[in-house]
Amino acid sequence: MLTAEHFRPYVGKVFRVKDGHHELTLSAVNAHGVGDTATTLMHRQPFTLIFSGAPRDVLREGLYTLDAADGVQFEIYVIPVSTPVVTRQDYQAAFN
């Protein structure tokens, strides 16, 4: 089961979308502390990944395999989100 700790070493790193041309940089890993200790032991703590990509070339919402430079792959459901600046397009991946 993936946790926020799996992704923390990749903050600032670029992921390539497998079989595509998009590159996404992992900008942030936001952990959301909820629940009591017993619940935490049975389920992962929810967290959100924030990626940034090129503007105007929006990757559609969907399940993608993201390849890191070190060869690690993650299969992640990525959603484009409203981005207040024109120099990038942000994306979110939520894990409950």
C-alpha positions in Angstrom: 0.0 0.0 0.0 1.5 3.3 -1.1 2.0 6.0 1.6 3.1 9.6 1.6 6.6 8.4 2.6 7.0 6.5 -0.7 6.7 9.8 -2.6 8.7 12.3 -0.4 12.1 11.4 -2.0 10.6 12.4 -5.3 9.6 16.0 -4.5 11.1 18.2 -7.2 11.7 15.2 -9.5 10.3 14.7 -13.0 8.0 11.8 -13.9 7.4 10.8 -17.5 3.9 9.6 -18.4 4.4 6.1 -19.9 3.5 5.9 -23.6 3.0 9.7 -23.7 4.9 12.9 -24.1 3.9 14.6 -20.8 6.4 15.2 -18.0 5.1 16.1 -14.5 7.2 17.4 -11.7 6.1 16.3 -8.2 5.7 19.6 -6.4 4.3 18.6 -3.0 3.2 15.7 -0.8 0.5 16.8 1.5 -0.4 14.3 4.3 -3.7 14.6 6.0 -3.7 13.4 9.6 -7.1 12.0 10.5 -8.4 9.3 12.7 -7.2 7.6 15.9 -4.2 5.3 16.3 -6.2 2.1 15.9 -7.6 3.4 12.6 -4.2 4.5 11.4 -2.7 1.0 12.0 -5.4 -0.6 9.8 -5.5 2.0 7.0 -3.1 4.5 5.5 -3.2 8.1 6.4 -4.8 10.0 3.4 -2.4 12.1 1.4 -2.4 14.2 -1.8 0.3 14.6 -4.5 0.6 17.8 -6.4 2.3 17.7 -9.8 3.1 20.5 -12.2 3.4 20.3 -16.0 3.6 22.4 -19.0 0.9 25.0 -19.6 -1.7 24.6 -22.4 -0.8 20.9 -23.0 -3.2 19.5 -20.4 -3.0 15.8 -19.6 -6.6 14.5 -19.4 -7.9 13.0 -16.1 -7.1 9.4 -15.9 -5.0 6.5 -14.7 -1.4 6.7 -15.8 1.9 4.9 -15.2 4.4 7.5 -14.2 8.1 6.7 -14.6 10.7 8.2 -12.3 14.3 8.7 -13.6 15.5 6.0 -11.2 13.3 3.4 -12.9 10.5 3.3 -10.3 7.0 3.3 -11.7 3.8 4.4 -10.0 0.3 3.8 -11.4 -1.6 6.9 -10.3 -5.0 8.5 -11.1 -4.2 12.1 -12.1 -6.6 15.0 -12.2 -5.8 18.4 -13.7 -6.8 21.1 -11.3 -7.4 24.9 -11.5 -4.0 26.6 -11.7 -3.9 30.3 -10.9 -0.8 31.0 -12.9 -0.3 30.7 -16.7 3.3 29.3 -16.5 2.2 25.8 -15.6 -0.6 23.3 -15.2 -1.1 21.6 -11.9 -2.4 18.2 -11.2 -3.6 16.3 -8.1 -3.6 12.6 -7.1 -5.5 11.8 -3.9 -4.9 8.7 -1.8 -7.5 7.8 0.8 
